[in-house]
Amino acid sequence: AQTVTQSQPEMSVQEAETVTLSCTYDTSESNYYLFWYKQPPSRQMILVIRQEAYKQQNATENRFSVNFQKAAKSFSLKISDSQLGDTAMYFCAFITYNNNDMRFGAGTRLTVKP
Amino acid sequence: NAGVTQTPKFQVLKTGQSMTLQCAQDMNHEYMSWYRQDPGMGLRLIHYSVGAGITDQGEVPNGYNVSRSTTEDFPLRLLSAAPSQTSVYFCASSYWGGRGPNTEAFFGQGTRLTVV
């Protein structure tokens, strides 16, 4: 079975601080993509960052970066210099080359406090 | 650019009624999918399509039908609405490279459906 686990239902961080959201996944496939999506109160799903499993280098997008540990099947998201606009639900997801079923975690609700 | 357009944004149905959620994309994406989002469960795949005329079931297909007559449109039909189908529904599309999706999924704005 292919599963995604986000063990932190809720987190909070002070503005300008750094926070790390955890994600682990389970698959027997070796070729896959990993994603972090942000869902603000508007409900829109917004891609934050993506990682291709064959790339060893961790992806970065401005203040967002990942720590991808393929052997451990771990894909955590680090948000640096947190901003009030980062307040949202964050979903970890992955999809394999051989399976059309994108799997999502249950989400982590992040609140950035002023 | 419209991206993925999903209608309606809100809908209330009575148990047993049927309805169709519309989804259209203008990015010429082969891959389209429908998800439902329930509290504490993330998004779960209902049905997906890798091209016109090709559809398949996802994780939670029961009670839903889809068809894909054109590349642009991928409607989701609720055959006989039940309270268990109260949820937020998302349509998404992405490029299908033949060896797995190699770009992000673009999502519609979602439909909040309540079945009473």
Chai-1 contact restraints between the chains, C-beta under 6 A:
chainA,res_idxA,chainB,res_idxB,connection_type,confidence,min_distance_angstrom,max_distance_angstrom,comment,restraint_id
A,R43,B,G110,contact,1.0,0.0,6.0,A-B,restraint_1
A,M45,B,F107,contact,1.0,0.0,6.0,A-B,restraint_2
A,L47,B,E104,contact,1.0,0.0,6.0,A-B,restraint_3
A,F91,B,G42,contact,1.0,0.0,6.0,A-B,restraint_4
A,I95,B,P101,contact,1.0,0.0,6.0,A-B,restraint_5
A,Y97,B,R99,contact,1.0,0.0,6.0,A-B,restraint_6
A,Y97,B,G100,contact,1.0,0.0,6.0,A-B,restraint_7
A,N100,B,Y48,contact,1.0,0.0,6.0,A-B,restraint_8
A,D101,B,L45,contact,1.0,0.0,6.0,A-B,restraint_9
A,D101,B,G58,contact,1.0,0.0,6.0,A-B,restraint_10
A,F104,B,G42,contact,1.0,0.0,6.0,A-B,restraint_11
A,F104,B,L43,contact,1.0,0.0,6.0,A-B,restraint_12
A,G105,B,G42,contact,1.0,0.0,6.0,A-B,restraint_13
A,A106,B,G40,contact,1.0,0.0,6.0,A-B,restraint_14
A,A106,B,M41,contact,1.0,0.0,6.0,A-B,restraint_15
A,A106,B,G42,contact,1.0,0.0,6.0,A-B,restraint_16
A,G107,B,G42,contact,1.0,0.0,6.0,A-B,restraint_17
